[in-house]
Amino acid sequence: MSIAENLSNIKKLIPEKVDLVCVSKFHPDEAITEAYNCGERVFGESKVQELTGKFERLPKDIQWHFIGHLQTNKVKFLVPFVALIHGVDSLRLLEEINKQAIKINQKVNCLLQFHIATEETKFGFNLEEINEAFLNSSPDKFEGIQFCGVMGMATFTSDKQQVTNEFRSLKSIFQNLKENYFLSDTHFNTISMGMSDDFQLAIGEGSTMVRIGSSIFGTRIYN
Ligand SMILES: *Cc1c(COP(=O)(O)O)cnc(C)c1O
């Protein structure tokens, strides 16, 4: 099936109020152009160099989301081009994004990534770490950061109940942070959860943003 057909099938399963990030990592410019011509404007990349290259070559009204694990030494290259960073998973990274954002007089949109899976390989905060960070310095102290919400990845398993529980825990983390720190902050409104294999479960548990790659673009060839 073509990218256009895949997109049309996927979009039937996503309610209007849920945002779609088309995860284009490892796919060529032509694939993005095809989705762009179907009206998509939000694309997700996981490597800084790949994102900045695509930014330069492709239409300027695309919003580029960074969804990978971000190394602190790459932050300065990413910050000028990125619409939203999904995977802010450590205080050190948050501080570096803040510093680079202030340097270029910008506020960078960020999601705090939480570790909701049982696998050790998935990055992220736990709630105590964030509470500790905000206790010493409230979110306002990060002048270069626009806190937009949370992001998480469920365990790679066929156990739907487990995946559902993990998404539910991210939703409750979001609500906890909202109540404690962002009650009157309308920017803090995003729960990024759900990928090709589990986005319907994620939407059922309150996802506001799904990140879908292979169901749109096909299998990735890593090189
Ligand atoms: C690659 C990736 C996706 C997309 O995964 P698919 O299974 O291809 O939909 C979503 N989120 C993150 C964080 C990813 O790294």
The ligand as a Tripos MOL2 file, in Angstrom:
@<TRIPOS>MOLECULE
LIG
   15    15     1     0     0
SMALL
NO_CHARGES

@<TRIPOS>ATOM
      1 C1         10.5950    4.9770   16.1810 C.3       1 LIG1
      2 C2          9.7340    5.5730   17.2100 C.ar      1 LIG1
      3 C3          8.3400    5.6570   17.0270 C.ar      1 LIG1
      4 C4          7.6060    5.0640   15.8440 C.3       1 LIG1
      5 O1          7.5570    3.6840   15.9370 O.3       1 LIG1
      6 P1          6.6490    2.7810   14.9590 P.3       1 LIG1
      7 O2          6.5280    1.5000   15.6600 O.co2     1 LIG1
      8 O3          7.3790    2.6830   13.6740 O.co2     1 LIG1
      9 O4          5.3430    3.4830   14.7970 O.co2     1 LIG1
     10 C5          7.6020    6.3020   18.0090 C.ar      1 LIG1
     11 N1          8.1900    6.8270   19.1080 N.ar      1 LIG1
     12 C6          9.5110    6.7570   19.3150 C.ar      1 LIG1
     13 C7         10.0870    7.3510   20.5430 C.3       1 LIG1
     14 C8         10.3180    6.1160   18.3870 C.ar      1 LIG1
     15 O5         11.6470    6.0450   18.6120 O.3       1 LIG1
@<TRIPOS>BOND
     1     1     2 1
     2     2     3 ar
     3     2    14 ar
     4     3     4 1
     5     3    10 ar
     6     4     5 1
     7     5     6 1
     8     6     7 2
     9     6     8 1
    10     6     9 1
    11    10    11 ar
    12    11    12 ar
    13    12    13 1
    14    12    14 ar
    15    14    15 1
@<TRIPOS>SUBSTRUCTURE
     1 LIG1         1 GROUP 0 **** ****
